[in-house]
Amino acid sequence: MSTFANAGILALLSMAVVLAPMFVGVMYAIKPSEARLALMRPLSLAAIFAALGGACGGAINELMWISRATQPINWQQVAVASAESLVVMFVGFGCLTVGWLCVALGIRRQG
């Protein structure tokens, strides 16, 4: 949980965007409709771009921190920062997986 507490505004906004396809997928599984399925595709693209953008933002912040270091670099801190940058993608692709599994369930229920 400390990873989320240390997340910046870009990471938090990116993680908020990636929740949307998961919720739409769950709604489709509950009550399938063509409109929800059509909404799932652009939301999935938005989630992928948000996850990649959030991870890139974390990498940019990490590299800026390294460039401004006045003391020897602690590579353990660099490893932690790299891991924190990847959390956005992990959450994003996890939410997409759940969303699309719910869509598969909805398609099965519909057919």
N, C-alpha and C positions, 0 to 999 in steps of 0.2 A: 504493500500500500504506500510505502514511502516514495515509490516511483511516481505515483499519481500526484502525491503532494508536491513533488519537485517539478512537475510538468509545467511548462510555460503555457501562455494563452493560445499559441498556435497549436500545440499538441492537444490541448483540451478542446478547442474548436474542431480540430480534425477528428477527434474521437466522438464528438457529438454528431458530426456528419455521418460517420460510419454506422451509427446506430439506426439511422433511417431505413436502410434496406432490410435490416433484421426485423424491424417492426412491421414493415409492409409485407415481408415474407410470412410472418406469423398471422397477420390479418388475412392474407391469401389462403393460408392453410385452414383458417377458421371458416372463411366464406369466400371461395374462389370466384373471381370475376375477371373479365378481360381487361378492365380498367386498372385493376391492381397489378396484374401481370405486366401490362404495358408500362406502368410506373416503376416496376422493379428494375427494368433494364437501365434507364438513365440514372436511377439512384445508385445502382451498382457501379456504374462508371464514375459517378461523383465520389463514391466511397473509395474506390481504388485511387483516384487522383488525390483525395484528401489524405489517405494513408501515406502515399508516396511523398506528398508535399510536407506532411508533418514530420516524416523521417528525414527528409532533406533539410528541413528547418532545424531539426535537432543536430544534424551533422554540421550545418553551417555554424550554429552556436558553439559547438564543440571545437571546430577548427579556429574560430575567432578566439576562444578561450586559450587554446594552445599558442596562437600567434602573439597574444598579449602577456604570456607568462614571463615573469622576470626572474623566477627561480627555476631550478631544474624541474622538469616535468615528471609528475608522479603518474606512471603509466597505469597504475591500478585505477586512478581516478579517470583516466582516459577510457579504460575498459568499461567502467560504470557508466560514463556518459554515452558511450557507444551503445550499450545495452538499453539505456533509457531512450535513446533515439529510435530504437527498433520496437519499442513497446507500442507505438502508434500503429505500426504495420501489423503487429501481432493481433492487437485488438480489432483492427479493421478487417483483416482477412478472416478472423474468427467470426465476426459478426456477419460477414458475407457468406461464410459457410453455413451458419445457422439459417440465415435468410433463404438461401437457395435450397437447403434441405426442406425447409417449410414449404417452399414453392413446389418441390417434387411431391411432397405429401398432399398438397392441395390439388395438384394435377391428378394424382392417383385417386383422390376422393371424387374429383369431378368426372373422371372417365369411368 
